[in-house]
Amino acid sequence: MRIRRAKPGDAEAMSDVLIASITGLCEADHGGIPANIKRWTANKAPGIVEGWINDPASTLLVAEEDGEIVCVGGFRGAEILLNYVKPAARFSGASKAMLAHMEAEMRKQGIVEARLTSTATAHRFYLSAGWTDEGEQEKAIDFAKARPMSKRLS
């Protein structure tokens, strides 16, 4: 598996991974309700993803396996914003590798305390990677609760 910076030409494949991950793996969050999935994925279209890639304040990454994008990660400053895996690559180590890569990149940038907002689906994953809860669950999307988390990186 290779993790690299995302390029504008990756936007369509990244969009596909984001939407497939949310649709196929996050039922605990969206409840399988099509309207909820539509709201959550509305900003994951290729053109929007390309804008994120081109944003100099953000770092967008992809994990490739045999030339195929299987995981999408991203952070801005001290906040991890994305870590989504293609359903067929779940439990392959792609998300774990992506998280470790993002944490290392943040350390290189001098960030000592990172933050993220975890979905219900990913909460145990982040706890197992050394992240801790920071406060009560909150609404991340109008239908799903999320948990703010943090991790000391140094």
CORKA-V75863 format. One record per residue. N is the residue number from 0. RES is the residue in one letter. PHI is phi in whole degrees, 0 to 359 (NA if undefined). OMEGA is omega as a letter, one per 20 degrees, with the letter a starting at -180 (none if undefined). Layout:
((N RES PHI OMEGA) (N RES PHI OMEGA))
//
This chain:
((0 M NA a) (1 R 235 r) (2 I 252 a) (3 R 214 r) (4 R 296 r) (5 A 286 r) (6 K 242 a) (7 P 308 r) (8 G 292 r) (9 D 273 a) (10 A 304 a) (11 E 294 r) (12 A 295 r) (13 M 296 r) (14 S 303 r) (15 D 300 r) (16 V 295 a) (17 L 302 a) (18 I 293 r) (19 A 295 r) (20 S 296 r) (21 I 298 a) (22 T 295 a) (23 G 270 a) (24 L 244 a) (25 C 252 a) (26 E 299 r) (27 A 300 a) (28 D 263 a) (29 H 263 r) (30 G 68 a) (31 G 71 a) (32 I 273 a) (33 P 308 a) (34 A 295 r) (35 N 292 r) (36 I 298 r) (37 K 299 r) (38 R 296 a) (39 W 291 a) (40 T 267 a) (41 A 303 a) (42 N 260 a) (43 K 250 r) (44 A 292 a) (45 P 308 a) (46 G 296 r) (47 I 289 r) (48 V 300 r) (49 E 299 r) (50 G 298 r) (51 W 296 r) (52 I 299 a) (53 N 279 a) (54 D 285 a) (55 P 294 r) (56 A 277 a) (57 S 247 r) (58 T 243 r) (59 L 250 a) (60 L 229 r) (61 V 229 r) (62 A 252 a) (63 E 247 r) (64 E 232 a) (65 D 53 r) (66 G 79 a) (67 E 255 r) (68 I 287 a) (69 V 243 a) (70 C 208 r) (71 V 235 r) (72 G 230 r) (73 G 195 r) (74 F 213 r) (75 R 224 a) (76 G 61 a) (77 A 265 a) (78 E 244 r) (79 I 281 a) (80 L 252 a) (81 L 221 r) (82 N 199 a) (83 Y 240 a) (84 V 244 r) (85 K 297 a) (86 P 309 a) (87 A 293 a) (88 A 258 r) (89 R 300 a) (90 F 68 r) (91 S 270 a) (92 G 95 a) (93 A 296 a) (94 S 295 r) (95 K 296 r) (96 A 296 r) (97 M 298 a) (98 L 299 r) (99 A 299 r) (100 H 295 r) (101 M 296 r) (102 E 299 r) (103 A 296 r) (104 E 297 r) (105 M 296 r) (106 R 302 r) (107 K 301 r) (108 Q 275 r) (109 G 85 r) (110 I 280 a) (111 V 254 r) (112 E 227 a) (113 A 256 r) (114 R 228 r) (115 L 199 r) (116 T 241 a) (117 S 269 r) (118 T 286 r) (119 A 299 a) (120 T 301 a) (121 A 266 a) (122 H 304 a) (123 R 298 r) (124 F 303 a) (125 Y 292 r) (126 L 302 a) (127 S 292 r) (128 A 264 r) (129 G 92 r) (130 W 278 r) (131 T 237 r) (132 D 291 r) (133 E 233 r) (134 G 94 a) (135 E 278 r) (136 Q 300 r) (137 E 220 r) (138 K 279 r) (139 A 268 r) (140 I 232 a) (141 D 303 a) (142 F 247 a) (143 A 234 r) (144 K 269 r) (145 A 223 a) (146 R 237 r) (147 P 290 a) (148 M 222 r) (149 S 214 r) (150 K 209 r) (151 R 281 a) (152 L 264 a) (153 S 267 none))
//
